[in-house]
Amino acid sequence: MRVAERSAWTLFACALVLAVPSLTRAQSQEEKRRQLQERLGIKPPPEPPGHAQAAPDAGVVEPGTPSPAAPARATRNPIAARPRVPGFADDARPILEKACGSCHSPEGKASRSRWVLKGGPEDYDATVRFVQTATAAQSPLLKKGTGTALHGGKKVLAVESVEYATLLRWIEGGAPPGRARAGTQAAPVASAPSASSPVPTAPSAPASASSPSTAPSASASTGSSPTAPAASASAGSSPTAPAASASAGSSSTAPAASASPSPPSTAPAASASAGTPPTAPSEDASAAPRFAPQVHEALLADCSSCHASDGMAGASRYLTHTDPDAHLRSVAPLVVPGAAASSLLYQRAKGDSHPGGAVWEPGSAQLALLARWIDAGALGTTPPATANTAVATAPPAPTAPEPAAAPAAPPVPSGPHAGVPLGTFPVLGSLSLNGRFDLNYERINYNDHPFKAEGESALRSYHHFLFLTRQSAEDPVTLTLEVLSLQFWEVGYRINGASWPVKVFAKGGKVLVPFGGDPLFHHSYGGLAGFDQRVLPVVFAREGLTVNVERRLGPIALSGDAYVISGYRLKRADAVLNLQSDLAPLEDTRLGVGARLGGSWGPINVWYSPYFNSLGFGRRLFLQALDVAVWRPRGLPVLEHFSLGAGLLRADVSGGEAEGYGGPGADYYHFASYLQLRYHPTDWLYVQYRQGLRTFGNRRGLILDSNALTREDGSSHNVGVVARWRGLSAGLFQFWNLEKTDETPDDFTRLVVAYEF
C-alpha cells in the first residue's frame, strides 16, 4: 500500500470518529426540543414521509440495529398530540345546566326525579350514573336529551350541535370529573412493547416533575382536586364513578388516570394493561363483584322510575331502596346465585317478559355487570373503602369472597316467579312457563264460628293456572297463554317510536279486560276476592283488542287503556243483568267499549274505569269503577307498615222505552264496594282486614231498594294472616257473610297453601 493511500484512509477514519459525537449531540438537542414542546402542550410539526427518527441519547448505533428507545417515543408522541378531553366541571356541567337546569334543579319540575343538578360536587356522581363510556352515544343522558328515549320533558339537544359533540367527547374520554390538560398521558404503557424493548418499564410522564418511584400521586396531572373520587388510583376509589376511576381493570384511555403510574413490578393492578377491554368495570377482574356499590347504583339509576315506592310498580315485590342492605333484601328472591340466565331479575332487565321492555340492551356494560354479579354468587355489600385514597399502592392479594349475609326477612313476592325457561325456538322465540297452584282446607256452611256442629269440612283447589309466555327485548311481539283451561290468551306488540314521549303496547285475543285496580281474578268489589267474589267474572277475560299508553311526568306516572271486547247481552228484556254470567255468546256478539285511566303520585295510585255496552232490547249498560291504593309509604314511621285499598263500582242499566221495556221505575243499578287494610310487621308477613257492601237491582233514586232485597244483597268481612317466602305462601282466613235478608249459613274458614313460579 502506498503512503498516499494510507494517509487518505487515516483522514477518513478521523473524520468518521469526529462525526459520531456531533450526530449524538444533534439528537440530544432535538429530543430536548420535543420534550419542551410536550410540556408546553405544543403539537410538534408533522414529520416528512420516510423520515427516520434516531434514539435520544442512545450513543453510537450500529447500522441496521433498531433503537431500543424508538418504541417509547412512537407511543408517546401520538398521545401527546391528542386533543384535550372535556371535563365535567368546566365543560359538561355548563351545558347541562343551560339545557336541563330549568327542570332538573331543586326547584324545577323534575326535582323529584333521579337526576337533580344542585350546583355542588354531588352533581358529578349524580350525572355519571347516566353515562356509558363503552357506548357513549347510547348513554341515557344523551338519548333523553335528544329525545330518542322516553323523556318527560322536551328535546333539549340536537345531535349536530356543538354541545352534543362536547358531551359525547366527554363520555368517550371516560367522563372525567375535572378539566384534563392538553397532552396528558392517560396510560403510556397501554401499547404493547415491541421485541426490541424487552423490559416494559413505565416511562415518566412529561407533565410530572417526579419519577414514579418518588411521587406516585393519583391526581398529579388531571387538573382535578386530589380528593375527587374519580381521580383516585387506589383500589378504594369512589364506586359512583366507575368509568372515570383509574383503579384496577379500568379503561386504558380513561383521562382521569394518573400520569405517574407505579411500575408494574410493584403495583400491577394499578396500571392499565394493553389487553384491558374498554368496557371493563373499575374493579379488579379477579375479584367477584358485590351488590354494593355498582349493582346497587345501576339498579337505582334505571329501575327506580317504576320500582320505587312511589312508582307505577310500587306495589310489586321488587322495590328499589337507597339503602343497599334494604335493596339487597328486595333483590335476593329474584336471583339464583350462580345462574344469571335463570334469574328473574336478569331476565326482566334484558326485557324478557317485562312490560316496560329492556332496561339494559344485550351487550351493555350494566347487563354484563349484573350477570357477573349473579354468576359469582350474588355477594352482598362491600365494606367501606379506606379514607386515604390519594396514593396509589399495590392492592392486597385477593382473598376468598365472603358469602352474602342472609337477609333479615325474606321479601314479599307478589307476582309470577322466574318460571321454567323452555329455550329459544325459530319463529316462536324465547318461551317460558309460569304457574300458580293452591290447595285449600275449608270449614264451611255455618254461621258465626267454625266449631258449630252443622259445619262441614272440604278440600278444594281454586288456582291451577299454567302460563306460557313469550317475550324478549329484541322482538316486540309477545304472547301470554293460559294453557290448562284457556281462561285467557293474549298476543301483544310494542309499537314505541324512538322519539315518542310515551310507551305504547297493543294486545289482541281473549284478553284480560283492563278494568279496576287488578284485572287478574282478584276484583274485590263486594268484599270478596278471587273465586269468592260475586260481582264481576272471576277471570274477566273476553275476546277483543286493547291498547295501553304510559307516560311519566316527573313524580307523576300516568297510564291509559282503551279496549273493544265482546260484551254483555240480556237474555230477556225484563231480566236483571248478572255481571258474572250474562256475557254475549260469540254468535251474537255485543261490542263493549271501555277504558281505564290510572295515575300514581308518591305511594298513591288511582284508577277510573268506565265501560259502555248495548244489551239488546233497546237497553244499555254503563259501568264505572273508582279504585285507590296506598302502598306502604316508605320512610314514614308507623305508616310504612300499612297498605290500604278501596274501591267503588256502579253498573247502570237504562233505555228501552221505545220497545216498552224501560223508563222510570224500570231502570236500575248495581253497587259494590270494598275497603282493605293490611299491616306488614315484616316484608314477608302481613295481617289483613277487608270488608265490602253489595246490592243488586236498586231502582234509580234509592240508595237501598228494600223491595228488591235478596240474599245476594249484603256485606262480607274477613280477617287473615299471610306468610310469604319466595314462591310459597300460607294463609289463614275467617270470613263472615252478612245478608240483608234470608240469612244463610255461609260463613267459612280457609287455610290456603299456594305456590307460584
Secondary structure by P-SEA (a helix, b strand, c coil): ccaaaaaaaaaaaaaaaaaaaaaaaaaaaaaaaaaaaaaaccccccccccccccccccccccccccccaaaaaaaccccccccccccccccaaaaaaacccccccccccccccccccccccccccccccccccccccccaaaaaaacccccccccccccccaaaaaaaaaaaaccccccccccccccccccccccccccccccccccccccccccccccccccccccccccccccccccccccccccccccccccccccccccccccccccccccccccccccccccccccccaaaaaaaaccccccccccccccccbbbbccaaaaaaaaccccccccccccaaaaaaaccccccccccccccaaaaaaaaaaaacccccccccccccccccccccccccccccccccccccccccccccccccccccccccccccbbbbbcccccccccccccccccccccbbbbbbbbcccccbbbbbbcccccbbbbbbbbccccccbbbbbbbcccccccccccccccccccccccccccccccccccbbbbbbbbbcccbbbbbbbbccbbbbbcccccccccccccccccbbbbbbbbbbbbbcccbbbbbbbbbbbccccbbbbbbbbbbbbcccccccccccbbbbbbbbbbbbbccccccccccccccbbbbbbbbbbbbcccccccccccbbbbccccccccccccccccccccccccbbbbbccccccbbbbbbbbbccccccccbbbbbbbbcc
